[in-house]
């Protein structure tokens, strides 16, 4: 993961569906962290870039977490 000012970029080499699942967990973790520290990502500005001819182009989501008290 790279952060610079208000930009956050992270990436993963995706070889199969298990890699895609790990990537989605990465997104879930960063959203959970952001909620904990009261920092929000502007999901409308978030983009997912799929590179490579053999990329399976799995859909990824940035979900908002809510804590159960």
C-alpha positions as CSV (number, residue, x, y, z in Angstrom):
1,X,0.0,0.0,0.0
2,X,1.2,3.5,-0.8
3,X,-0.2,6.7,0.7
4,X,0.6,10.2,-0.5
5,X,-1.4,13.2,0.8
6,X,-5.0,12.2,0.1
7,X,-4.2,9.3,-2.3
8,X,-4.0,5.6,-1.4
9,X,-2.9,3.0,-3.8
10,X,-2.5,-0.7,-3.2
11,X,-2.1,-3.7,-5.4
12,X,-1.7,-7.4,-5.6
13,X,-0.7,-9.9,-8.2
14,X,-3.8,-11.9,-8.9
15,X,-3.2,-15.5,-10.1
16,X,-6.4,-17.2,-9.1
17,X,-9.7,-16.7,-7.2
18,X,-8.0,-17.2,-3.8
19,X,-5.8,-14.1,-4.6
20,X,-9.0,-12.2,-5.5
21,X,-10.5,-13.1,-2.2
22,X,-7.4,-11.9,-0.4
23,X,-7.6,-8.6,-2.3
24,X,-11.2,-8.1,-1.3
25,X,-10.2,-8.8,2.4
26,X,-7.5,-6.1,1.9
27,X,-10.3,-3.7,0.9
28,X,-12.5,-4.7,3.8
29,X,-9.5,-4.3,6.2
30,X,-8.7,-0.8,5.0
31,X,-12.3,0.3,5.3
32,X,-12.5,-1.1,8.8
33,X,-9.3,0.8,9.7
34,X,-10.7,4.0,8.2
35,X,-13.8,3.7,10.2
36,X,-11.9,3.1,13.4
37,X,-9.8,6.3,12.8
38,X,-12.8,8.3,11.5
39,X,-11.3,8.7,8.1
40,X,-13.5,8.1,5.1
41,X,-12.7,7.1,1.6
42,X,-14.6,8.8,-1.1
43,X,-15.9,5.6,-2.7
44,X,-17.3,7.5,-5.7
45,X,-13.7,8.4,-6.6
46,X,-12.3,4.9,-6.0
47,X,-11.2,3.0,-9.1
48,X,-10.1,-0.5,-9.7
49,X,-7.6,-1.2,-12.4
50,X,-7.2,-4.7,-13.8
51,X,-3.9,-5.2,-15.8
52,X,-2.8,-8.2,-17.9
53,X,-4.3,-10.3,-20.6
54,X,-5.0,-13.2,-18.3
55,X,-6.5,-11.1,-15.5
56,X,-9.8,-12.6,-14.3
57,X,-11.2,-9.1,-13.7
58,X,-13.0,-10.0,-10.5
59,X,-15.3,-7.3,-9.1
60,X,-14.2,-5.6,-5.9
61,X,-16.2,-3.5,-3.5
62,X,-15.5,-1.0,-0.8
63,X,-18.2,-1.6,1.8
64,X,-18.8,0.7,4.7
65,X,-18.5,-1.1,8.0
66,X,-20.7,-0.4,11.0
67,X,-19.7,-1.5,14.4
68,X,-22.1,-3.5,16.6
69,X,-22.0,-2.0,20.2
